[in-house]
């Protein structure tokens, strides 16, 4: 490998002089060229855009993939697909996986059973919800995440590179300014003291052939320093203009990101609307399926009575009474709309807590309200029939305070 020793030494010298200038500026021992106010504002605006874009991008990723630990392998796979310029394969969402589990469970439990048929219905809707989620993730990644990533990994890297180059040009300019200042001071000193041998180490680490007089040598040194200053000033101005143009492009970036934000919100609204519609359809379908868990004598926790145990039941006076009660232990659904309040035995009750009805046979409750309650033969002792105006339904006893 061919090394250019002179270029390497020159680069090392430039790096050293920049480091010295930067250190002296930090210590307050050297003057610093300030950028114009417009460019400073553009730089501050660019930094602000970069920082917030990065935060929004990262948090949107967390929103779309809430479990980064579980998705570590998937993200590594996506990284390799992106580097290979290949399409990322579509993955099964959690909703689709849950729906498939429900469908598989229904096969084992029996599709003809109430639980199995309900699992099939809910499983199909879960898969549809998962499909809607997958479409939302894909749309959001294309319309929102990709433009933000392109800005951070493309435009901002270019801006950062040019800003570093501008800082180097500024340091070179200030080094030239300091060198010219020292050369002029030395020239004035030589003119006052006569022909003294100049010490060029004060201005530059170079060796020069001594000419006729120290004053003439310092004049030559000042001319060289002024030439280098003009070159450094030109390069600095050119680089400042390039950086300014790039930073002014931040405005168009804001416009682009604004459009992407609107598309993201539209995709999000469509996704949630679709989910709401699917859930409403699911509730309607479930309401058409007979509820095997609705309270009836066979599932209320009451023991089946034999004729010999009839005397242990309150109010039982004959074996025929037991036959009637035994005959009612059929799995029939309690129809609330057909229940009539008894002539006696109704009571007032105060609701202690809010309660949301699980199905149409139950009555929703609101804390501190007063309702009329009564019981019916064969009901679960933990439940009562409650009435509020024209509304009627089962209510849990634990949510009530019975009043005398």
C-alpha positions in Angstrom: 0.0 0.0 0.0 1.4 3.4 -1.1 1.3 5.9 1.8 1.7 9.6 1.0 3.9 10.6 3.9 3.8 14.3 3.1 0.0 14.3 2.9 -0.3 12.4 6.1 2.0 14.9 7.9 0.1 17.8 6.4 -3.2 16.4 7.6 -1.8 15.8 11.0 -0.5 19.4 11.2 -4.0 20.7 10.2 -5.7 18.6 12.8 -3.2 19.8 15.4 -3.7 23.4 14.6 -7.5 23.0 14.7 -7.3 21.2 18.0 -5.2 24.0 19.4 -7.6 26.7 18.1 -10.6 24.8 19.5 -9.0 24.4 22.9 -7.9 28.1 23.1 -11.5 29.1 22.2 -12.9 27.0 25.0 -10.4 28.5 27.4 -11.2 32.0 26.2 -7.7 32.6 24.9 -8.6 32.9 21.2 -11.2 34.8 19.2 -14.0 32.8 17.5 -15.7 33.8 14.2 -19.5 33.9 14.9 -21.9 32.7 12.3 -24.6 35.1 11.1 -27.8 35.2 13.0 -29.9 33.6 10.1 -27.6 30.6 9.9 -27.5 30.2 13.6 -31.3 30.1 13.7 -31.4 27.6 10.8 -28.9 25.4 12.8 -31.0 25.6 15.9 -34.2 24.8 13.9 -32.5 21.8 12.2 -31.3 20.4 15.6 -34.8 20.8 17.0 -36.3 19.0 13.9 -33.9 16.2 14.2 -34.4 15.6 17.9 -38.2 15.6 17.8 -38.3 13.6 14.6 -36.2 10.9 16.2 -38.3 10.8 19.3 -41.6 10.7 17.3 -40.1 7.9 15.1 -39.0 5.8 18.0 -42.2 6.2 20.0 -44.3 5.4 16.9 -42.3 2.2 16.5 -43.1 1.4 20.2 -46.8 2.1 19.5 -46.9 -0.2 16.5 -44.7 -2.9 18.2 -45.4 -2.6 21.9 -43.1 -5.4 22.9 -39.6 -4.7 21.6 -38.1 -7.5 23.5 -40.4 -10.1 22.0 -39.8 -8.6 18.5 -36.0 -8.4 18.7 -35.6 -11.3 16.3 -38.2 -9.9 14.0 -36.5 -6.5 13.9 -33.1 -8.1 13.2 -34.7 -10.0 10.3 -36.2 -6.8 9.0 -32.8 -5.1 9.2 -31.2 -7.8 7.0 -34.1 -7.7 4.5 -33.7 -3.9 4.2 -29.9 -4.2 3.7 -30.5 -6.9 1.0 -33.2 -4.7 -0.7 -35.7 -7.5 -0.4 -39.4 -7.3 0.6 -40.1 -8.0 4.2 -42.4 -11.0 4.6 -45.8 -10.5 6.1 -46.1 -11.8 9.7 -49.0 -13.2 11.7 -50.3 -10.6 14.2 -51.2 -11.4 17.8 -54.9 -11.1 17.0 -54.6 -13.6 14.1 -52.7 -16.0 16.3 -55.3 -15.7 19.1 -58.1 -16.4 16.6 -56.3 -19.5 15.2 -55.9 -20.8 18.8 -59.6 -20.4 19.4 -60.5 -22.2 16.2 -58.1 -25.1 17.1 -59.6 -25.2 20.6 -63.1 -25.4 19.2 -62.2 -28.5 17.2 -61.1 -30.3 20.3 -64.1 -29.1 22.5 -66.6 -29.9 19.7 -68.0 -27.3 17.3 -71.5 -28.4 18.2 -71.1 -27.4 21.9 -72.1 -23.9 23.0 -68.5 -23.2 24.0 -67.0 -24.6 20.8 -69.5 -22.7 18.5 -68.8 -19.5 20.4 -65.0 -20.0 20.1 -65.4 -20.4 16.4 -67.4 -17.2 16.1 -65.0 -15.2 18.3 -61.9 -16.8 16.7 -63.0 -15.8 13.2 -63.5 -12.2 14.3 -60.2 -12.2 16.1 -58.5 -13.2 12.9 -60.3 -10.4 11.0 -59.2 -8.0 13.7 -55.6 -9.2 13.4 -55.8 -8.8 9.6 -57.0 -5.2 10.0 -54.1 -4.6 12.4 -51.6 -6.0 9.9 -52.9 -3.7 7.2 -52.7 -0.7 9.6 -49.1 -1.6 10.5 -48.1 -1.9 6.9 -49.8 1.4 5.9 -48.3 3.2 8.8 -44.8 1.9 8.1 -45.0 3.0 4.5 -46.8 6.4 4.9 -45.3 7.6 8.2 -42.3 5.7 9.5 -40.4 5.4 6.2 -40.4 9.2 5.5 -39.2 9.9 9.0 -36.5 7.2 8.7 -35.4 8.5 5.3 -34.9 12.0 6.8 -32.9 10.8 9.8 -30.7 8.4 7.8 -30.4 10.5 4.6 -31.0 14.2 4.7 -29.9 14.7 8.3 -26.6 12.8 7.7 -25.8 15.0 4.8 -26.6 18.1 6.8 -24.5 16.8 9.7 -21.5 16.1 7.4 -21.7 19.6 5.9 -22.0 21.2 9.4 -18.8 19.4 10.5 -17.1 20.6 7.4 -18.3 24.1 8.1 -16.9 23.9 11.7 -13.5 22.8 10.3 -13.5 25.7 7.8 -14.3 28.1 10.6 -11.4 26.8 12.7 -9.1 27.1 9.7 -10.3 30.7 9.2 -9.7 31.6 12.9 -6.2 30.0 12.8 -5.4 32.2 9.8 -6.8 35.2 11.5 -4.6 34.5 14.6 -1.5 33.9 12.4 -2.0 37.2 10.5 -2.4 39.0 13.8 0.8 37.6 15.2 2.7 38.3 12.0 1.6 42.0 12.0 2.6 42.4 15.6 6.0 40.8 14.9 6.4 43.0 11.8 5.7 46.1 13.9 8.1 45.0 16.6 10.8 44.3 14.1 10.4 47.7 12.5 10.9 49.3 16.0 13.8 47.1 17.1 15.7 47.0 13.8 17.1 44.0 11.9 16.6 41.3 14.4 16.3 37.7 13.4 12.6 36.8 13.3 11.2 33.9 15.3 8.8 32.2 12.8 7.7 29.7 15.4 5.3 32.4 16.6 3.4 32.3 13.4 3.9 28.9 11.6 6.0 25.8 12.1 7.9 26.2 8.9 11.5 27.0 7.9 12.3 30.0 5.6 15.5 31.2 4.1 16.5 34.5 5.8 16.4 37.4 3.4 18.0 40.8 3.7 16.4 42.1 6.8 13.9 41.0 9.5 11.4 43.6 8.5 11.4 42.3 4.9 11.0 38.8 6.2 8.0 39.8 8.4 6.5 41.7 5.5 6.7 38.5 3.4 5.2 36.6 6.3 2.3 39.0 6.5 1.6 38.8 2.8 1.5 35.0 3.0 -0.8 35.1 6.0 -3.1 37.5 4.3 -3.3 35.3 1.2 -4.1 32.2 3.4 -6.7 34.3 5.2 -8.4 35.2 1.9 -8.5 31.6 0.8 -9.8 30.4 4.2 -12.5 33.1 4.1 -13.6 32.1 0.7 -13.8 28.4 1.6 -15.7 29.3 4.8 -18.2 31.5 3.0 -18.7 28.8 0.3 -19.3 26.1 3.0 -21.6 28.4 5.0 -23.7 28.9 1.9 -23.9 25.1 1.2 -24.9 24.5 4.8 -27.5 27.3 4.7 -29.2 25.9 1.6 -29.4 22.4 3.1 -30.8 23.8 6.4 -33.4 25.9 4.5 -34.6 22.6 3.1 -35.9 21.7 6.6 -39.1 23.7 5.7 -39.9 21.4 2.8 -39.2 18.5 5.2 -41.8 19.9 7.6 -44.3 20.1 4.8 -43.6 16.5 3.8 -43.9 15.2 7.4 -47.1 17.1 7.8 -48.6 15.3 4.9 -47.3 12.0 6.2 -48.9 12.8 9.6 -52.3 13.3 8.0 -52.0 10.0 6.3 -51.0 8.2 9.5 -54.1 9.7 11.3 -56.4 8.7 8.5 -55.0 5.1 8.6 -55.4 5.0 12.4 -59.0 6.3 12.2 -59.9 3.8 9.5 -58.3 1.0 11.6 -60.2 1.9 14.8 -63.4 2.3 12.9 -63.0 -1.1 11.3 -62.3 -2.6 14.7 -65.4 -1.0 16.2 -67.5 -2.3 13.4 -66.2 -5.8 13.7 -66.8 -5.8 17.5 -70.4 -4.6 17.0 -70.9 -7.4 14.5 -69.4 -9.9 16.9 -71.7 -8.7 19.7 -74.7 -9.2 17.4 -73.6 -12.7 16.4 -73.0 -13.6 20.0 -76.5 -12.4 21.0 -78.0 -14.9 18.5 -76.1 -17.8 20.2 -78.0 -19.4 23.1 -76.2 -18.7 26.3 -75.7 -21.9 28.2 -74.6 -20.0 31.3 -77.9 -18.2 31.8 -79.3 -18.9 35.2 -81.6 -22.0 35.3 -82.3 -24.6 38.0 -79.9 -27.1 36.7 -76.9 -24.7 36.8 -77.9 -22.5 39.7 -76.0 -24.5 42.3 -79.1 -26.0 43.8 -79.0 -29.7 44.6 -81.4 -32.0 43.0 -84.1 -32.9 45.5 -85.4 -36.4 46.0 -88.8 -37.2 47.6 -87.0 -38.2 50.8 -85.3 -34.8 51.1 -88.4 -32.8 50.5 -89.0 -32.1 54.2 -85.7 -30.3 54.4 -86.9 -27.7 51.9 -88.7 -24.6 53.3 -92.4 -24.7 52.6 -92.5 -28.3 51.4 -95.5 -30.1 52.8 -96.0 -33.2 50.6 -94.2 -35.5 48.2 -96.1 -34.1 45.3 -94.4 -30.8 46.0 -91.1 -32.5 45.4 -92.3 -34.0 42.2 -93.2 -30.6 40.9 -89.8 -29.1 41.9 -88.0 -32.1 40.3 -90.0 -31.7 37.1 -88.8 -28.0 36.8 -85.1 -29.0 36.7 -85.0 -28.8 32.9 -82.3 -26.7 31.1 -84.7 -24.0 30.1 -83.5 -20.4 29.7 -85.0 -17.9 32.1 -86.9 -15.3 30.0 -86.9 -12.1 31.9 -89.6 -10.5 29.8 -92.0 -13.2 30.8 -91.3 -12.9 34.6 -94.1 -11.2 36.5 -93.5 -9.6 39.9 -95.2 -11.5 42.7 -98.2 -9.9 44.5 -96.1 -9.8 47.7 -92.4 -10.2 48.5 -91.1 -7.2 46.5 -88.6 -5.0 48.3 -86.6 -1.8 47.7 -82.9 -2.1 47.4 -80.1 0.5 47.2 -77.3 -0.1 44.6 -73.9 0.0 46.2 -71.7 -0.2 43.1 -72.1 0.3 39.3 -72.7 -2.9 37.4 -72.7 -3.4 33.6 -75.0 -6.1 32.3 -73.2 -9.0 30.7 -76.2 -9.8 28.4 -79.8 -8.8 27.7 -81.1 -10.9 30.6 -79.3 -8.7 33.2 -80.0 -5.1 34.3 -77.2 -2.5 34.5 -77.0 -0.8 37.8 -75.8 2.7 38.9 -74.5 3.3 42.4 -76.8 5.0 44.9 -80.0 4.4 42.9 -83.1 2.7 44.3 -84.7 -0.3 42.5 -87.4 -2.8 43.2 -86.2 -6.4 43.6 -87.9 -9.8 44.1 -87.0 -13.4 43.6 -88.5 -16.2 41.6 -88.8 -20.0 42.3 -85.7 -21.8 41.1 -83.4 -18.8 40.9 -79.8 -18.7 42.0 -79.8 -17.2 45.5 -77.0 -14.9 44.5 -79.3 -13.2 42.0 -82.6 -11.3 42.1 -85.0 -9.8 39.6 -84.6 -6.0 39.5 -87.0 -3.4 38.1 -86.3 0.2 37.2 -89.3 1.8 35.5 -89.9 -0.3 32.4 -86.5 -1.9 32.6 -86.2 -5.4 34.1 -83.4 -7.9 34.5 -81.3 -10.0 36.8 -79.1 -8.2 39.3 -76.4 -9.6 41.6 -77.3 -9.6 45.3 -73.7 -8.5 46.3 -74.2 -5.2 44.6 -77.3 -4.4 46.6 -78.3 -3.2 50.1 -81.8 -4.5 50.8 -84.0 -2.0 52.5 -86.8 -2.9 54.9 
